[in-house]
Amino acid sequence: MSKAKVATVWLDGCSGCHMSFLDMDERLAGLASKIDLVYSPLVDTKDFPEMADVTLVEGAVSSTDDLEKIRKVRAHTRILVSLGDCAVTSNVPAMRNRFPVQAVMDRAYRENAQLNPQTPAEVVPALLGKSIPVHEVVAVDVFIPGCPPSADTIHFAVSELLEGRVPDLSSRTRFGI
Amino acid sequence: MAAPVKVVTLCIDGRDVSGREGETVLEVARQSGIEIPTLCHMDGLEPVGACRLCLVEVTGQARLQPACVTQVSEGMQVATVTDRLRTYRRMILEMLFSERNHVCSVCVSNGHCELQDLAQSEGLTHIGLRYRYPTLSVDASHERYVIDHNRCVLCTRCVRVCDEIEGAHTWDVMARGIDSQVITDLAEPWGHSDSCTSCGKCVHVCPTGAIVEKGKSVAEMAKRAKFLPYLSMMREEW
């Protein structure tokens, strides 16, 4: 049996969901015999593959870069999974939504800057007007709420998906956690 | 001498149950171990049927009925779990989550919140509606308590407990529809209220992290609302 191609993507989140993924500890060794991690902040591949079977997305869609990435990922993924509250609800990144983008940028790069206050004009991607959940941009197949979802929850969800089942997570996780 | 109690028999979810005349479908269901989800309801306060989570189907009635304010009657046939009800309950919860800014992960009531619990028990994994992200205030002018309108679901438990139990009627609701907001006195800062006795009942009946004690951090604000039925009972006996 060929291994399932699994990818993980990190948009506007704190990486806590990826830390929780790593918290699967020795179970990662078990997963390694069933999956190829084809793209992830945890590996060194630069380009998203032609087609991933399952992609776990951490983080909200907050910048032009996030937007471009998630559209590309969706086009090259069979089962797209929103992993964690930022992807599912936009969570903490969305707390800036009540402020205009310029005010957010000024706060981060000018008001709180100790040295050389200036708003970046290149390299740093422009923020969208609002930080939004992944499913407001592209179709999402599975939702795993939690901040972060526990390693047990992620392990259960991935295992179920590899068996071709849709995981029922209602008793395992919730918004917040 | 008290009037004789009339007992009515009815059928809830295929089970024959009995209750006293004047009792509600919700009361009789819970006495019989049948759980109906509620949010605005609280034992010890007058029911208002505001949140609509307890809607049930009653045979012979086209409209859904809120179990908390619908009295039982002889021969009534009630269904509390159907696909139609599940759809409506989820829709109500999705509207509540998208209407204001509920950020469970950083909320003082994380893990002790009735809205969060309902989302889980009703199997809500995401919100299909677009979030509104409204700009709402936080009033921390009171010495001991805070009202965070971002987390308020307008259940009016605070309004009712303050009026019915404490007798102060500091809380009320202003404006209409989506602009509705709970207020203290005539929409003055809570800390300036002349009528508030600082009893804290509103804090402990609030189902979410909207009315909380000062100084609590994430997930620290557990509410203690069990006192309420006893207080009401004492008042009735006196």
Interface residues (C-beta under 8 A of the other chain):
Chain A: S82 D85 V88 T89 S90 N91 V92 A94 M95 N97 R98 K130 I132 P133 H135 E136 V140 F143 I144 P145 C147 L169 S170 R174 F175 G176 I177
Chain B: F97 N101 H102 V103 C104 S105 V106 C107 N110 G111 C113 Q116 D117 A119 Q120 S121 G123 T125 H126 I127 G128 R130 Y131 Y133 P134 T135
